[in-house]
Amino acid sequence: MPWVGRPRPGALWGIPSRRVALTRLTTLPLTDAEWAGDGFVLTPSAEAVGLAVGARRLAVLGATEAWPPARALELPRTAQLVALHPSLQGVAVLGPGRIEMVGRAPDGSPVETPARAWTRNTQALGFDVTGQGLWASGALDGRASVHVLDSRTLSDVAGTEAGLGLDAPPSGEDDLEGLHEWMPHPSLPVMGVAVSQGQEGTWLTFVERGAAGLERRAALASVDAPFYPAGFFPDGSGFIGVGGTWVRRWTYPEATQAAEFLLPEQGTLATGYTGLVTGQAVLVAVEDLLEAGEWYLLQLDPVSLRPVCAWELPLSTEAVTSVHLLPGGFVLSPEDGQLWRLPDEVLGAR
């Protein structure tokens, strides 16, 4: 049975509640650049995050690094999608009709990979943890599919030229291609590819890049209940999904649901479907819709998903309407660009 949180007088969700201080790092400039999205670009690891600091500039901030970061990458003016390489030295950039590598190679040398012509419909671009595979997902003949390129040459990996169809329903004539999101495995050339079609649900397919090409692994569907693939545990044995009213843990490679936490039915919402997964805890940003109107980080046990602590953030839900939990323990408000770092007492289990 899932553990169900229920409020108790004086103890939110029946667990200890502690107020913590946030370290404000900066306010990022807001940009309408297509590649910037909500202002950040994730990497396959938890060591750093890319932050949009201009229409053509991506700063790379390490988990323990002070602001301003020492690394930044200049992007082409026509950038539409950007993927940050796990070496943090360079990025893959998709623009109109072409895809290219920008920055430096993993060994620090100048990038010499020639740009490649690109006409495939692409909704998401990302590297796997090896840095050797550059993944692109989009719609092919009305169905979600994925391709993989060799990041050193930008050519199709042998056996993957035709792409691989994903376990997601076809898009209707009036529908968008869906929201495509990545969840890279922490040690294997495996990518979790999530396709969300609004309130119709989320479909997650695991694909492995092998010697013979792409191989479909486990898949799961959450019909009528979209969720965000928050990430794998560091050992790769399972992963977390965050829905609007629940948090679930699945095993890998079986993709079998092993635990669930249900938010109280009234007064709380996991706005933004955002979460941070570590070896010792699962952190979920929860909006308190009742009296206080404040943000909490709900700390869950990584095995049972039982609530351990509710960390009260000094952020009003009226002033900060949504937040993103980012690798490294950063908290970003996408509406106004405010960026904070969580304290060590919260990240001590990181």
N, C-alpha and C positions, 0 to 999 in steps of 0.2 A: 504494500500500500504506500502511496506517496505521502511524504510528510507535508502536512497542511499548516501554514502559519495562521495563527488566530490572535488578534490583539488582546492584551490583558491590561487592566488599569495599571499605569505607571511603568509598564514594560512593553515597548512596541514589539508586536508579534510574539510576545512571551519570552523574549530573550534580552540580554543586556543591551543598552543603548548608550553609546559614548560619543560625545562631541569632539571633533578633531579640527585642527587648524590646517589650512591649505597654504602652500607657498605659491604666490602669484608670480609667474615668470615673465609674462609679457601679454600684450594684446596684438594678435596677428592682424595684418591688414586684410580687409575683406576684398575678395576679387571675384569677378564673374567669369574668370577663365574656365573653359569647359573642363580641363583636366583636373582642376582643383577640388571639385565636388564639395564636401563639407570642410575642406581645408587641410586634409591630411592624406598621406599615402603610406600604406602598411608595407612591411617587409615580411619575408617568411619566418623571421626569428623575432624574439621579444627584446632584442638588444637596442633597437632604435626605432624611430618613426620619422617619416618625411612630413614636413610642414610647409604649406604654401605661404611664402613671405612676399609674394608679388605675382603678377600675371605670368611671369616667365622665370620664376626663381623658386627652387625647392631647397629648403634647409633640412639638414639631416641632424636630428637631435638624439644623442645617446641617452641611455636610461639614467646615468649618473652625471651627465654633463650639465654644466652651467649654461645659462643663456647670456649672450648669443652663442649658438653653436659654431664650431670652427669650420664645418663643412657645408657647402651649398653648391647646387648645380644649376647652371643656366639652361633653360629649355628653349626649343624653337618656338617662334611666334605662333605657329599653327598647331601646337600640341593639343590633342584631344583626349588621349588616354596616356597615363604614365605608370610604369612599373619600376619600383626601386629594387636593384639587384641586392642579394644578401651580403655581398662584399661592401655595400654602401658606397662604392666608388662610382657607380654609373647607373643610368636608367635606360629603359626601353621606352621609346616615344612613338605613339601612333598619331599620324596626322593625315590630312586628306590624301588618299592614294599612296601612302608610303609608311613604312615602319623603319626605325633606325635606333642605333645605340648612341647615347650621349654621355660625356664624362670621361671616365678612365676605365681601363680593363681591371679585372680583379687583382692583377699583380702591380697595379699602379701605372702601367704604361699607357700611352695614348690609345684611344679606341681607333682601330683600323677597319672595323667591320663596315662594309659598304651598306648603304640603305637599300631596302627592298621595296619593290612595288607591292601594293596591298589593296585588294578590292573586296575582301571578305567582310561581311557584316560582323562587327565586333562590338560587344557590350562591356567586356572586361579584359584586362591584360595583367598578367602576374607571373612571377618566377616561382618555381618550386625551391625547396630548401637547398638543393645541390647547386643552384645557380646556373646549371647547364640547360635547363628546360624553360623556355618562355612560352607560357600558355595563353591562348586567346579563345574566348568563348563568345558565341553570338547565335544568330538564327540562320539556319540553312534550310531553305524550302519550308519555312514556317515552323521548324522544330529547332530546339536548342541543341547546339553541338559544340565540340571543343577541338582545337588544333594545338599542336606543340611544335615549336621551332627550336633549333639548336642556337643557343644564345651567342655562340662564337661566330656563326655564319649567317644567322637569320634564315637559313633554309629549313624546310620541313624535315623533322626527324623521320628517318626511314620507316616506312610503314604507317605513317600518320597523315599522308597527303590528303586522303579523303575525309579526314576528321572522324569523330566518334559522336554518335547521337547520345543525348542525355535523357535520363528518365524524368521528363517533364512533359505535360500536355502541350499539344500544338497551340500556337497563338491564333486567336480568331482575327478576322479582318479588322476589327476595330480595336484590337488590343496592341499594346506595346510589346516589345520582345521580352519584357520582364526585367527584373533587377537581378543581375548576375554578380555573385560574390565568391571569393576564394577562401578555402581553409586548407593551407598546405600542411602536410604531415611534417613533424619536427625532424625526422631523420631519413625518410624514404622519398623516392621520386613519385610521390602520390599526392594528388590534389583532390580535395573535396570541392565540387562545383555546385553551388546552390543557385537555384533559379526560383525567384519569388514572383508570383503574379498577383500583386495586390492582396486583397482579402481572400482570394481563392486558395492561397496556401503557398508552401515552399517545398521544393523537390531538391533533394541533395543526392548527388551521385559521386562516388569515389572512383577515380581513374588513375591507373598506374602506368607510368612510362617504362616499358620493358624493352628487351632486345628485339622483340617482334613487332613493336609498335605500341599502341595504346590498348590497355586491357581494362574493361569495366569491372569494378569490384562491387562492393555492397552499395545499396541505395535505400533511401527511405523517403516517405512522403508524409507531409503534414497538411492534409487537406483542410481548408477553411481556417487554418491557424498558422499564419506565417511566422517565421522565426529567423533570428540572426545566428549564423554559425560562429559562435564566439571563439572557438579554437580548440586545439588538441591539448591534452595534458602533456607535459614535457617528455614523458616516456612513450608517448604515442599509443597508450593502451585504451584511450577513450577520448571523447570530445563532448563539448557542451553546446547546447542551443538555448537561446533566450527568446521566449515569446512575450507577448504583451502582458500575460497573466501567469506565466509559468517559466521554470527553468528545468531542463532535462539533461541527464547524462546518458550517453550511449557508449557501448563498448566498441572497440575497433580491433580487428577488421570486420566483426560480425554486424555492426550497426544495430545491436540489440539494446533497447531501452533498459537501463539498469537502475535509474533513480529519477525522482521528480520532486520538485518543490512547487507548490501552488501558492500564489500570493493570496492574501485575504480577499474575499469577494468584493468588498467595498473599501474604497478609500486609497487604494494603491495601484500603481501602474508602472511597468518597466518601460517607461517612455524611451524611444530610440532603440529599444531591443539591444542594449549595449551591455557587454560583460567582459571581464578580464579573468583568464584562467591561469592559475599557477599550480605548482606541484602540491601545495598545502592548502589552497583555498580557491573558491570561486567567488568573485566579486561582481555584483550586479547593481547598476544604478537604478534606484527606485524612487519614483515621485510620490510623495505623500499628498493626497488630494483632500485631506480632511482639515483639521484645525490649523496646524502649523504651516502647511504649505511649503515644506522644505524638502531638500534632497537627502537621500540616505544611500550609503553603500551597504548593501546587504551581503554579509559574509556567510557563505555556505560551506559546510564540510564537503571536501572534494569527492568523497565516496558516497555518503548517504544523502547529500544535499540538505541535511538538516541545518537550520539557521544557527549560527554561532554568535554573531554580533551584528547590530545595526549601527554603522558609523554615521553619525549625523554631520552632514556637511554644512558649513556656514553660507549656504546659497539658497536664496528664496526662489520658489518656483515661479513667482511673478516676475522677478528680474532675470532669471536664467530659465528659459523655457525648455531647453533640452541640453543634454550633455553626452559626450562620447568618452568612454574609458579607453585609453590607448596604451599599447605596450610601453613598459618602462614606468607605469604608474602616473601617467599624465591624464588630466581631465580637461577637455576642450569644450567650450560653448560655441557651437558653430554659428549662432546668430550674430554674435558680436566679436568673435575671435579671441576671447579671454582664455588664457592657458594657465593651468595650475599644476603643481606636482603634489601627489599624495605624501603624507608624512611616513617616516620609517615605521611607526607603530602599526600602520595599516599594511605597509609593504614588507614587514618583517618576515612574513611567511612566503615571500616571493621566491 
